[in-house]
């Protein structure tokens, strides 16, 4: 089992950063170690194969998100990707087609899958460079996030939810060490009970559940991106934005940056108070929405 996992890691690493939308299918090939392991695939029982399919799916999603943080993958897209790898394992077991043909068909399926769920990638990457430079996505220090969002721990109402907490959940850990009930969600696999793997458009926020919700260069950054795209899911983000506000307790607050003036202007002033502040050194503002009733 470990041998197969190491090979999966090596295969994905060999394709790291390669532009799957470039019209050069020859740059995507199974490496020699993968070809060697194919001959041993029947050693795997179906349970082990399922574990490897799940593992591969997570690793591939992680690589796509590393390339472009604005790629979005909902449950259906993840299940479709898992099906692609399930089909791949089945073909490798049957060995009806040549390894070259299986490889060519597999990478074409990945290309079609990416364009189906993130069509804007076609405009960015089709027949551009061979190696794609990642869209920068950093997990900022707790101190910097607190400074940007202007969080006052003396007035922080629990429980706290960090939307887009990052792989390490640094701010969640920082707040938890202060004895505050806090949780984080993001698309990455987690093992901590405070961190949950979830798409922020699919997460069940509840009603009047949270005292404080925070999201630094996360949810609102992506909302802005989708609002500016022709094919953007601005409706889904708009609905989720309202779900987030509905999930605040009375007196609770939603802190986020960048600000979202295109939707903030529609807030019900009888229900929500909007507080905006400039941030020194940045070309955007931070927003704090307090639920007043």
Secondary structure by P-SEA (a helix, b strand, c coil): caaaaaaaaaaaaaaccccccccccccccccaaaaaaccccccccaaaaaaaaaaaaaaaaaaaaaacccccccaaaaaaaaaaaaaaaaaaaaccccaaaaaaaaaaaaaaaaaacccccccccccccccccccccccccaaaaaaaaccccccccccbbbccccccaaaaaaaaaacccccccccccccccccccccccccccccccccbbbbcccaaaaaaaaaaccccaaaaaaaaaaaaaaaccccbbbbbcccccccccccccccbbbbbbbbcccccbbbbbbbcc
